[in-house]
Amino acid sequence: MVMASVSEVAVTPVAFIRAITAAYHRYGKDSEPALHRARLTPEFLLNPANRVTGWQMQTLFGIAIRELDDEALGWFSRRLPWGSYGMLCRASLSSPTLEVALKRWCRHHRLLADDISLHFAVNPTAAAITIEIHRDLGERAEFCFATLFRYMFGYACWLINSRIPLLETGFPFAAPEHLSVYQTLFPGPLHFGAPQASLSFAPQYAALSVRRDDRALNKMLQQALPLTMFPYRRDRLLVQRVRELLKVRPDTGYTGESLARELHVSPRTLHRQLQEEGASLQALKDEVRRERAVELLHRTAKPIKQIARAVGFGNEKSFSRAFKHWTGSAPELFREKGQVLERWR
């Protein structure tokens, strides 16, 4: 029998719990007392379909890394004494941007373990964390890679105080039976059987400044494990991301629901966060449509009817009414004024 908080939904697979008990076995220690404190039994772990709550996972993990004095739980050929990952956090805290912080984290991780190498790189389309394997980790690889990515990803979100949407996540092993937990931990496109473990997000987040200090870090490290399980709610670049999506297809009749699906948030979260940032979906849609309409009126000879369709209006009349509201001028007159100005230049 398993006792858990009634307010929590059990989603973590017992495969992750068995990975922790396997670490106890490797170190020749009994895992049952720790399981008992997490309100789990060895019998419960026999059924791969069983799930545990975030509280149970957090409790067992926290006990294990202290009792075994290994924050890697036996993944690597040498221990990572308790406090190792806190040290990595502290060593990168003074970084000016998230990019610098994650590069420092990866570089310093090499001082702790040489079984793998962590890399962080940014290009115009993506910022990516990758794991290079130097020694076969066997069955430990799954829990190792998933946990490391959540460590780094949770810390990255905390550093810049923002939710970071994932572009995609890949793992170099077959899709497990407990696929649903990966969809929770890594929302967004998932790939299994990939050439290497990788996690990527939009490069704009890498350029954001670090917003935490020593005092905040000390407080966070007292409750660090939830960062590896629960996503941040606030996205500091949400307005920018909504604007970019609308610009790609200004003729698309995006709704709150369709945009929320693309951004991997709920419609309620989308509208709430836009409001917190002093924006609204309708205002952003009008802004993008106005900019596109102005561009087409000034740079092309397209008929007003075509421009109306190009910016998402069903007919010329509704477009003209909206354009006059935005600019104080009808589209035809706006175009004529623009042509006059061009001749005078």
Buried (B, 14 or more C-beta within 10 A) or exposed (E): EBEBEEEEEBBBBBBBBBBBBBBBEEBEBEBEEBBEEBBBEEEBBEEEEBBBBBBBBBBBBBBBBEBBBBBBBBBBEEBBBBBBBBBBBBBBBEBEBBBBBBBBBBBBBEEBBEBBBBBBBBEEEBBBBBBEBEEEBEEBBBBBBBBBBBBBBBBBBBBBBBBBBBBBBBBBEEEBEBEEBBEEBBBBEBEBEBEEBBBBBBBBBBBBEBEBEEEBBEEBBEEBBEBBBBBBEBBBBBBBBBBEBBBEEBEEEBEBEEBBEEBBBEBEBBBBBBEEBEBEBEEBBBBBBBBBBBEBBBEEEEEBEEBBBBBBBEEBEEBBEBBBEBBEEBBEEBBEEEEEEEEEE
